[in-house]
Amino acid sequence: MPLANRKSEPKTKRAKTDRKSVTSSSDVTPQVSTTSTTRSSTRLTPKKLEIENEVEPIETDDKPKNTNKKNTKKNEKTNGSDSVNTSDTGVGTLPEDTVMSDVNETANTTHKPSDSIKPIERPTRPGLVLAVGENLSNQLGLGGDIDNRKKPQIIKELPENVIQIAAGGMHSACLTEDGIVYTFGCNDEFALGRDNDDEIDKVDLPEKIIELTAGDSHTAALSETGVVYAWGTFRDGSGVLGMEQKKIAKTPMKFLLKNKVEKISSGADHLVFLLDNGEVYTAGNSEHGQLGRVSKYNSSRGGRRGSDMILNPGIVRFAKRKELAGHKQIENVWTTPYCTFLKLKDSDLIIGFGLNNSFQLGIEDCENRYQPDLLDLKFDGYLKKVIGGMHHTIFLDSKGFVYAMGSHRYGSLGLNKIESDVKKPTKIPDLKDIVDIAANTNVSYAVDKNGKVYSWGTNYSKQLGLDTEEDYLVPTLVASKQVDVRDVYTVSVGGQHALYVVSEEKDED
């Protein structure tokens, strides 16, 4: 069936909801309040937290004090345990070579020589930025007097040489060709990296940036020297976690690890670091196993061990199993809001951990994974990218095919009218020659080699760039005045909005 001639279910209105537990996907409304980046959409007038550097002390008993001003309902919680099995989780004492500091502080770090992993592919084509969806906090960068846009519109205040974009829960970040970061949108938890309004502005960073990621309430940047800076905060079902214990980072904070960092990837509230020696470190919320190094019993704020355990980057260790014999290095990492995927070096093997209540990991028992597990995922080509929403996962392989698995609700898989969730990666038949994919909440995107962009899933927040607020069950061509005359290079999807990097207008010839 031609992509443009898609069929869809009748339009249905659904109320936007606060942040909720994601432990069950049945009868769930589109939670535009969490993802690689979602936030609560009920806050029509975001309020800045009245803090200097510290939030209220975080309790770790069975009834943690709720610091979440958006919603008092917490995620399903498991009681803490006094001990942790270091052989299973890879967690004992925190690594001595992990340091967190203000960007103005200096630290002596010796990058140990290592076998290099393959170079990471990143978007490099400079262009303009288009924005679409909700604009309640100026996350579209179009000014506070505009509530939303259902068709992509140029952000005129940004430079014309943006190469990477990161759409967060209710904020946006853009990276220019010369390594400068711009942020705009909701700043109530300092996801913009500064203590001022939601308008477009630069982030004060001490060196050139080569990669940019964003989560629900945080933003992270990787420098050309392999140093990671992050600002804002991680959150969990009980509220604010901080970027380090009890602290929200109002301005960029430096993470120093024992080796250079080659890649970073943000989930909704966790951050993954791939080092140049093939090791992987994680930090942030561990409630659903997305850190891959914290036992189930300590997954809620580190249990009785405290939140330092999860907020300080810790190494992910592989379980001892014959399938992984001889494999010690990771060459790529990807995140969805509540999952992490690792690709083993010189192999097609994929490891995953995190939320699996709707087969987001492709494991049929629907149990979350708190430790790395070998995944049975098959593709026509080698895996190039993994992205996803709360309850679905999208894959791109080297042959330009796109695969989907997980929850079928709201059309987020792009597999038309299916009656049940999908347990394994299933090729989306209408897509070919795809070069980029994006997803979040219950929304998915694909960009083909000709610069055309397709979207599917729920359009309640108008972030699909399509005409009506309905569920689109198959990939549908995004057509508009601003898109039709340009090539789309890459897309990023946030909580209720999406960003595109596009070319100048196409030559009439």
N, C-alpha and C positions, 0 to 999 in steps of 0.2 A: 504494500500500500504506500503511495507517495506520502512523504512526511507531512506535507502541508495539508493533506486531506485526512487529518486525524479525526478519530471519533472520540467523544468524551461523554462522561456522565453529566446529567443535568446539574446546573450550578446550585450549590448549597452553601448557605451562610453558616459560618462557625465563629463562635466567640473566641477572641484571642485569650490566651491563658497565661498564668504566671508560671514560674519555674516549678516543675513537679518531679516526682520520682519517675525514673525511666526504667524501672525494673520490670514493667509489664507494658507491652505495646497494644494489648487488646483494648478496643474501644477508647483509643487515645485520640484526642483532638490534636491538630497540628500545634506542637509546642514551639511557638515562635519565641520562646523564652530561653532556649538553650541550643548549641552546636559546637565544626572546627570553629562553633562560634555563635551561639545565640544568646539573646538577652530578653528580659521581660519587656513586652510591648505595652504593658498596662500603665507605664509611667509616662503620661503625656507631658509632664513637666519634670524632667530629671532634676533631682536635688543633689547637690554636692555633699559628700561626707564631711562632717565637721571633725577633721582630724589634722594632726600635724604629720607625724610619721607613723604613729601607732594606732591600731584599732584596739578594741577591748580585748582583754586576755581571752584566749581560746581554751575552753574547757574540754576535757577528753573523757568525761564519764558518760554514762548511758543516756543522759539528757543534756546535751551540750547547749550552752546559752546561744540563743538564735540571734545572730547579727545581721540576718538577711532582711533588709527593709522592704524588699519587694514581695516576699512571700514567706510566711512562717511555717509552711509545711515542709518537712525535711524528707530526704530520701530514706528508703528502707535501710536500717542500720543493723550492723552485726556487733555484738558485744566484743570488747577488746580482750586481749590475752596478754599475760605477762611476758610470754616468750615468743620468739620467732625462730623458725627453722632456717638457719642461714644457708644450708645446702639446697633447700628448695626455693628460697626466695631471692638469693643473692644479696640479702641484706643482713648485715651485722652492725658493726660500727660504721659511721659515715666515713667515706673515703677521705684520707688526710689531704689529698691533693685537690680537693674541691673547695673553692673559695667563692664567696659572694661579697661584693664590695660596691661602694658608690663609684661612679665613673671617674671621680676626681682622685680616688685612691690608687696607689700603685701596688703591684705585687710581683714578686719574683717567680716567674713560671718558666720552667725549662721544658720545651716541647721535645719529648723523647723521639728519636728516630723510629720510623715504623714502615712497614710495607704499605705503600699507598693503595687506597681503594680507587676505583674508577672515578673519573671526574663526574660531578653531579651536573645534570642538565637543568638549566634555569632559563626562564624567559629572558630574552635579550633584545627583542625588537622594540625600539622606542615608539611611542605614539601618544595620542590623546586618551583621556579617560571619559567613558560614558557611565552614567549611573541610573538605576531604575529601582522602584519599590517605595517603601515607606521612608519618610524623611522627618520623623517626629523629633529627632535630635540632631538634625542637619547631617546625618550620616551619608546623604547623597552629595553634600558639598554645594548645594544649590541655594542656600540661604534658609533662614528659619521661617520665612513666610510661606514656604511651599510644604504642604503636608505629605504629598506623594507624587510619584510619576509612574504612569503605567507603560510609558514608552521611554527607552533609553535617551538621556539628554547629556550633552557635553558639559563637563565641569570646567568652566572657562577660567577659573582662578588657578588651576593647576598648570605647571609647565607642560610643554608639548613633547617631552622626552621621557615620559614615564615608562618603565620596563616591567615592573612588578606591582601587583595590587594585592591587598589583604583585607577582605571584608570581615569585620568582627561582629559581635552581637548587635551593638548599636553604634559602632564607630568604624572608621575606615582608615587605612594606611596605604601610602603610595611611595614607591621607590623610583628615583630618577636614574638616568643613565650615568650620571656623575656621582651616584652614591648618596644622595640626599634623601631624607625621609620626611614626608608630609603626613600629618594626621588631621582628622576632623570628625565631628560627631559627638556622641555622649562622653562626657568626661567626669561623671560623678564618682568614678573609682580610678581616675587618672590613667585610663587606657590611652590617652593622647600623649602622655609623657611630659606634661607641663601643667602648671597650675593657673590655667586661664580658660577662656570660653571655648565654644565648640567650633569656631571658625577654622578655616584652613591655615595651617602654619607649619613651620619646620620644627623638627625635633632636634634639640641640641645634643649632638653626638660627636665624639672626639676623632672619629676616623671614618673612612669610606665604608659604606654598607653594600653588601652584595646579595643579601637575601632578607626577606621580610615575611613574618607570619603574624596572625592575629587569632585570638580566642574570644571567649565571651566577654571578659573584662581585662584582657591583657594584650600586649603587643610585644613582639620580640624581633631583634635584628641581629644578623650575623655580619661581622666585619671582614674585610679582605685579609686581615691577619689571623682570622680564626677565632676571634673573641665574640662572645654573645652578650648582648645588652637586652634587658627586658624591663617593662614597666607596667603598672597597673596592679592587678591582683588575680590570684586563683580563687575560685569559689567551690563550694560543694552544696549538698542539699540543706545544710544548716546555716549557710551564709558565707561570709568572707573568711578566707584562709590566710590571706596575705601573700606577698611575693617571697618573703622570708617570714619566719615566725613572728606573728603579731604586727607585721608591718606591711602597709601598702606602699609600693614604690611610686611616688609622685613624679619622679624623674628617672631616667634610665639607670638601671643597676647592672653592674658587670658580673658575669659568671665566668670564673676562671677554672678550667679543668686541666688535667695533666697533659693533654695533647691539644693540638689545634682542632677546632670543630669544623667539619666539612659541610654539615647540613643541619638545619633545625626544622621542626614541624610542630605546629600547635593543634591540640584538640580543643574542646570547649574550655577546659580548665586544666590541661596538662601540657607539658613541653618536653619534646624529645630532642636529644643531642646526638648526632653521629660524629664520632671522632675520626681523625685521619688514620688511626690504627685499626679501625673497624669495630671499636667498642661503642656501645650505646649506653647513654645515661638518660634518666628520666626524672622529672620533678612535677609536683602539683597534686591535684586531686587523685586519690587512688580508690575511691568508693567502688568502682566497677571493675577493677583490675587493670586499668589502662596504663599503670606504671610498670607492670610486669615484674615487680621485685618486692611486693608487699603482700604478706599472707592475707587471706580473707578476714582473719580475726583481728588484724591490725589495719584493715583497709579504711576504716572511718577515722580520719585525722591521726593516723598512726597508733590508734588504740592508746594503751597506757605508756607507750614509748614516746608519745608526743608528736606534734606536727613537724618538728625538725626532721624527722625520719622521712617524710614525704616531700617537704619543701626544699631540702638540700639535694642537689642532683646525686643520684646513686646509680651504680652500674647494674645493668640487666645481665644476668647470667643464664646460660642455657641449661636445661635439665639434661641429665646424662641419659641419652638414648642412642641406639645404634644408628638411626637414620641421620643423626647429626655428627657422627664420628668424623673427625678430621676437619670439621667446619668450626672455625673460631672467629671469623670476621664477618661483619655486616657491611654491605656496600650501598644500601639505600634504606630509607625509612619513610613511612607515611603515617598520617593520623586521620581518623574520623573524629567526631565529637567525643566518643567514649571508647575508642579502640586504637590500637597501635599495630602496625604491620612492619615487619623487617624482612629484607631480602638478603639471603646469604651470598657471600662473595663467591664468584665462579660457580654458581649453581642456580637452578630454577626453584629451589626450595624457599618457601615463604613461612615465616613464623608470625604468630599473632597472639594478642591477649587483649582482654577488656570485655565490654558488654556483648552478650551473645543471646539476648532474650528473643530476638527475631532472626537468628541465623546471620547476624552481621559478620561473624567470623567464618561462616561456612561450616560450623561444627553442629552436628545434628541433635545434640542433647539439650540445646538451648540453655546451657549453663555458662555463666561468666567464667573467664579464664584469668586467674590472678598470677599465673606463671606463664612463661613462653610455651607455646604449643605449636607443633608442626601442623600446618594446614594443608588439606587436600584440595588444592585449587588448580584447575587446568585451563590453559589458554592456547590459542593458535600460535601466538608469538610469545616473546619474552615480556614480562610485566614491566610497564613503563610508569604507571601512576595508579595510586589508590586514593579515593576520596569518598566521602559519604555524608549521610545525615544522621539523625538520631537512631533510626531503625533500618537503614539500608546502606549498602556499600556498592560503589561503582568502580570498575577497573578499566584501564586502557592498556592494550598490548601493542607490541612493536609493529603489527600489521595494520594498525588503525581501527581495530575492532573494539567495541565497548561491551562490557558485561555487567550484569546487575544481580544482586542477591539481597535477601532480607525481606523486610515487610513490604507487602504489595499495596498498602493503603495509600490513598490519595494519588495514585499513579506514579509514585516516585521511582519505580523500577523502569518505566517506559515500555513495559511488556503488554500493554493493552489490558483487556478485561481478563484478569486472572483471579482465581477464587481463593488462593492460599499463598502463604509466604514461600519464598524461593530459597532452598537450602544450599545451592551451589551456584557459582558464577554461570549465568545464562546470557548468551549473546543477544543483544538488542538488534533485531533483524534489519531495521531501517537505517542503521548507522554504519558508515564505512569511511575510510580515509580520514579518520578523526586524529587530530593532533593535540587536543587538550580536553580535559573534562573538569567539571566543578560540581559541587553539591553542598547542601546543608539542610537542616531541618527535614522537610519533605519535598525538597526541590533538587533538580539535577539539570546540568548543562553539558553540551558538547560543542566543540569547534572543529570544523573540517579544514582540510588543506587549502581550500579555496577561500577561506576567511568567512564562511557562513556559520551562523550560530543557531543552535537548536536548544529548546528547553522543554521540560515536562515536570509533572508533579502538581502540587497545589499552588494556585495563584492568588490566594487570599490576600497576601500583602503586595500583590502586583509585581513581585520580583522576577516573574518569568518574562516580562516584556511582551506579554501577549494581551489579547483584546479583552477577555472577560475573566471575572473572578470565579473560575471553576477549576476542577481537577482535569489536567491534560494527561491522558493515559499513554500517549506515545510521543516521541520527540517531534516537536513542531517548530518550523522555521520562524525565527524572530525577524519580523519585517517592520521597518519604520523608516522615517525620513533620514534619521541620523545613521542608522545601521546599513541601509541599502547602498549608500554611496561609499562605504568603507569596508576594509577587511578587518575582521576581528582576529586579534592575536591570542588573547587569553582572557579568562573570566574568573572571578572569585565571588562566592556567594556568602552572604552574612545571615544574620538572624531574620531580617525582613527586607533585605535589599541585595542588589548585585552590582558589581563593577565590571566593566569591560575595558581592556586596552585595545585601541583601534588605530588604524592608519589614518593619514590625511585622506581627503576625498580621492576616489579612484580617478584615474585618467579617463577622460571621455572616449579616447580612442580604444 
